[in-house]
Amino acid sequence: MAIGTRVTQSMLSTNMLRNLNSSYSKMSKLQDQITSGKKITRASDDPVIAVKGMGYRTQLGKVEQFIRNTGEVNSWYDTTDMSLGQAGDALNRVKELVVQAANDTNTADDRAKIKAEIDQIREQLRDLGNTKVAGKSIFTGTNTEKMLYTDVQHYDPKSIQKHYDSLASAPPVGAISAQEDFLNKITPSATNTQENIASYLGNITTPSPITMISDRVLNTEFVDGEGKPVNPIKDLQTMDLTISTTVASAPNAPTAVKGETVTTTTLPNGQKQTITTSVGDTETTTTTVLSQAVGTGSNKETAAIKAGTEPVKIEVFDGVQLTANFPGADIFGRLDVLMGKVSEALDPANNPNHETIQKMLGGIVDTTGKDKDDDLSIIQGSLLTARAEIGARQNRLELIEHRLDQHEINVTKQMSENEDTDYALAITQMATSESIHQAALSVGAKIIQQTLVDFIR
């Protein structure tokens, strides 16, 4: 005999209320989706969607930062290309002026005027080397707070040369001449440091004083073998000191033939000398190079360029870094040296003429056509090579920017598919849920028995 289950009025009421609450909850969730435009409003609604959404947002944040980085790199590239282009234009003007100056129909006054323009172009090139983007120097490597060229003071090589020449008539110092004594005191050694030499030069007043001059030079920092900085303001700069003598009297000089150059490095005081004899002249010119090297090993002092060698790397994609800067110390340093030679060649004090200009400028105005690799042409070629490199980097950057745009679109699409509401589906489900809810209310009203409360009016 089967046992029947008794369904009470209370059970009917409880089940109906539970189903109504479930219907209300479903409609509330659909209403939230339609109102917010998102499938979930809290992580607990669907943890999988929430985790994926956080991942997509992280990718989008990185893409946005990469796009900002590419904008900064583009700014560096555009400014670098502009600066190098202006430097190239300046060199073209220099070449025109040099060719003009080489003409012997020019007077000394004409060449002095050309020299004045050359000097101004040199300053302009130095200004280009100090170009900044958003307050950062673009030609100084990672030392973006430093300028490529800085104002310094150093002993004037011309006054040192003048003082040496004036010592020719000075009385001897002990067993040696005044000139030899001077050379010994300014020759670096393990005991005669740069500081000692600088102090000695600063105290000279007779017969010809040695003066300090202000100049703009490449931003350098002198360091010794232990990495300790040496003050660059007072340090003796590397220079060539011209000494006139004869082959026979030059110390340790080898036998020289007129017209040839002989080099010896075995002089007693360790100086490096280049002995040159000229055709038809019995005198020789010995050039003593005062090196900044002092001693050996840990006592050796060297000059190290601190501006313009380290690359500035900026990340423009996951694992992809581009070099934003161009090392300018080398090319602008060579430019400055060349401009110095041009200016010196045109100095009226040097009695410039066609031959001296051609010789000092490395064949810039060579009429034979044999000397094609002159200094100016080489530097112009270096500038073009540099601009070509910057252009190649810009082309690659454009490809990366296009890749970033596509990546941003793809990630945004994936994020939208993951968490955005499908309005057509949500509205259809909402309408269906409302119909079911209304039907449930109607059926419930019929199956629930009336109580005494219903008769209380």
KARADA-V729503 format. One record per helix or strand. SS is the DSSP state (helix for helix, strand for strand). FROM is the first residue (numbers start at 1). TO is the last residue. If there is no record, write none. Layout:
SS,FROM,TO
SS,FROM,TO
This chain:
helix,9,36
strand,38,38
helix,43,45
helix,47,101
helix,108,129
strand,132,133
strand,136,137
strand,149,155
helix,157,169
strand,173,173
strand,176,176
helix,178,186
helix,194,202
strand,212,218
strand,220,224
strand,229,230
strand,239,246
strand,261,264
strand,272,277
strand,283,290
helix,297,299
strand,301,305
strand,313,317
strand,320,323
helix,329,345
helix,348,350
helix,354,360
helix,375,419
strand,420,420
helix,423,447
helix,452,455
